[in-house]
Amino acid sequence: MKTFTSHSRTLVVSLGALAVLASGCANMTEAQRSAAIGGGLGALAGAAIGDSKGAAAVGAGVGALGGYIWSTQMAQKKAAMEKATAGTGVVVTQTADNQLKLNIPSDISFDTGRSNIKPNLQPILDQFAQGLAGQPNTEIRIIGHTDSTGSDSINNPLSFSRAASARDYLGARGVDGRRIQIDGRGSYEPIADNNTEAGRAKNRRIEIYLAERALARQ
């Protein structure tokens, strides 16, 4: 008669927990559902790796965070960016999936209808670029946005060009351009009311994301 090892018991428990998670996801949002199932899959992966005491726990953390971790380096970068952007209107946050996000409004970044970087944005990008050459495990995304004024034929390429300008600026300061993904969302993802000037000003922005992969640290 076969007996269960502690590793086998952990695997069975993880499978059961995953089933409970799946059945309990009906009332969750898409983001909550993904995080919950990701956590369960991570725990299952951790259990399958081996018998080490923390394997399932580590796996659960990785799964729930979508593969990103909030390391000491990320915390230090956030503190540095908060200091560099103090009083500018730039919002620096840690996202739910452990990405560092910079929300940069148009009065700091670009003139209306233009994609060339304003002087006020340069020191912010300079600070962002510092140290990244020595952090090959990090990923960078830059996304451009516009307000709803004008047509898609104008806004879509403009938002992309703004992201490209920020990428090129970082590249000129030693950040490998192959690590930087860019996209332009035009006016499709507003964060404020486009019917007011204040709202349109908030919607004209770029967002810069920095993330560190957990698997790259193993």
N, C-alpha and C positions, 0 to 999 in steps of 0.2 A: 504494500500500500504506500502510495506516494504521499509525502508530507510537503506542506507549503513552507518555503523559506520566507524570511522577512521581506526579501525582494519581491517574491511572488505575491505575498499579501498586499504589499504596497501597490503593485500593478493592478490587482483586483479592485482594491479600494479606489484607485484612480479611475478605473473604468466605470465603477459605480457612480463616482462623483460626477464624471463627465455626462453620464446618462441623466442624472438629476438636474445638472445645469441645462442640458438640452431641453428637458421637459419644462423647466421653469422659465424659459426665455420668452414665452409668449407675450408677456406684458412689458418687455424691455424695449428700449430704443435700439436702433441698429448698432450704435456705438457701444451701448452697454452689452448687447448680445455678443458682439465680436470680442469684447474684452473678457467676458465671462467664459465663453467657449475657448478663447485663446489661452486663458489661465488653466482651464482643464486639460487642454492638449499639452500645455507646457509641463504640467505636473505629470502627465502620462509619459511624456518624453523623458523627464527627469528620472522617473521610476525605471524606465526601460534602459537607461544608460548604465546603471549599476547599483550597488548596494550602499553607496556612501550615504550617510545620514541626511545630508542636505540636498541630495539630488532632486527629489520631488519638489522641495520648496524653491530651489533655484529655478527649476524648469517652470514652475507656476509663475514666478515673477517675470521671467523672460516672455512667456506666452502672453500674459496679460498686458504687457507693455508693447506688444507688437514687434519685439526684437530690438527695441531701443533701451538704453540704460541711462540713468542720471548719475554720472560719475563725478568724482571730485573735480576733474577738468571741466566738465560741463557746468558745475556750480560756480567755479572760478570765472568761467567765461561769462556767465550770466551776471555775476557781480561786476565784472569789468565793463560790460555793456550798459548796465544800469548807471554806472558812474559816468561813462562817456556820453550818455544820452540825457542825463539829468537836466530837466528844464526845457528840453527841445520839443516835447510832444510825442516823441517816440515811445512806444509801449513795449517793454521787454517782459516776456512771460515764459513760464515752463508749461508746455501743453500737457494734456492728460496722458499722452503716450510718450512723454519724456523727450520732447523736442524743445529746443530753445527757439523762441519766436520773436522776431522784431517786426512790429507793425509801424511802418514809416509813412507819415502823411505827406501829401504833395507839397505843402509849404516848406518842407525840409528837403524833399527829394528832387522834384521836377517841376518846371514851369508848365502852365497849362498848354497842352498840345505839343509839348516837347519831350524828347527822350534823353537829352544830355543832362548829366548829373550836376546838380547845383552845388556850389561851394560848401553849403551847410552840411551836405551829406558826406562829403569826402572824409572828414575826421572820424565819422561813425564807421564808415567802411574800412578805414585804416585800422581802427581798433579791432574790428571784427576779423580782419585778415591776420592780425598778430597771433603767432603760435600755431596757426592751422597747418602750415607746412610740416610741422612736427607731429601732427595728429592725423595720420593717414586713415584711421578707422572712422573718421567723421564724414558725414554726407551733408551736402548743402543744397537747398532748394530756394529759388527766388521766383516769386509770382507777382506779376504786375496786374493792376486793376485800374479801371476808369470809372467815372460816373456815367449816368445815362445820357448825357448831352452828346449829340452827334450820333452817327450811324455805326453799325457794327463794322462796316468796311473801314472806318477810321479807328474806332476804339480797339478792336481786336489786335491789329498790328501794332498800335501804339503801346498797348499794355505789354505786349511781347518785347517790343524794342526797349522799353524801360527796364525790364528784367535782364535783357541782354547787355545793356549798358552797365548795370551793376555787376554782372558776371565778368565783363571785360575789365572793369576797374579792379576787381579782386584779383583777376588773373595777372594784371600788371604789377600786383604787389605780392606775387609769389604763390598764390593759391592755384593749384592745378585746375584748369578749366574743365578737365574731364570729370572732376568730382562734383561739378555744379550742374544741377538740372534747372532749367528755366521754363517758365510757361507764362502765357498771357491769358487772362480770363475776361478781358473786356469789361463790360458792365454787368456781367451775369452773377456776381457774388457781392452785392452791396452789403455793407454793415450798418448803413444808416439810410434815412429817408432821402431819396433823390429829388423830392419835391421842394426841398429847402436848400439854400446855399450852404448852410452849415453841414447838412447831410451829404451834399455832393462833395464837399471838401474832404470829408472823412472817407468817402468811397474812392477818391483819387489817391492811390497809395501803392506801395510795394510791400510785400511780406517776405522776410528772409528767415529760413528755417535751418537750424543746425542740429544734427542728430548723430548719436554714436551707437554703432551696432554692438549688441551684446556678444554675438558669436565671434566677432573679430578679436575679442579680448581673451578668448579661450586658448 
